[in-house]
Amino acid sequence: MKKILLLLNFLSFTYGFAQCYIEGNSSITVGETETYTLKNNAGQCTDCHHWSTFARNVTLQGDVKQSIIKVNAHGAGQFILSMDMLSSRGKVQCSKVIDVVPKPSAEIYNSPACDIGTEGFKEVKISDGTVSFVPSKAETHLKYEWTAEYDNGEKKISAESAAQFAYSKEKGIRSVSLKVYTSKCMRTFTKTYDANYWRFY
């Protein structure tokens, strides 16, 4: 019985160690480029990775053997981004399904028939060090793209309807942009924050 428990614990540890997760936006607009990285990089070396996709509507940019890759979208549709990694436990694989959405034309962008009711967003404190950004109006038919830029130049992206980002007194958020779009139109909202804003938030 003790041997079985030890074996189960070993398998559980191995499975947990071997998992990998691709971080990055779950949608890309045609003509834009997104960056994808590994959340828990357990590669044996810096070039022990291999990014790949069979899709023809996107192009991988950069060294596919590194733990970070850029994806440029040039056609609408859905694709799978895959990553193989050689770890000390053997070969690890993970993948992410990503949507490529069409870029609205100027006519669609300014269309008076735009069905987006959102007029902006507000900040909601979740806890010390975590803030949520919530659209002024909840609409289930919309797609969202949030971008938070920090004082040090780092950027975080979220495709959730209400995004959550970490902050601190030493690492404040400089600006937050929200891109909301449907098949008919797209609207963009941006807020900038003073350097002292997050010190007293």
Buried (B, 14 or more C-beta within 10 A) or exposed (E): EEEEEEEEEEEEEEEEBBEBEBBBBBBBBBEBEBBBBBEEBBBEEEEBBBBBBEBEBBEBEEEBBBBBBBBBBEEBBEBEBBBBBBBEEEEBEBBBEBBBBBBBEEEBBEBEEBEBEBEEBEBEEEEEBEBBBBBEEEBEEBBBBBBBBBBEEEEBBBBEBBBBBBBEEEEBBBBBBBBBBBEEBBBEBEBEBEEEBBEEB
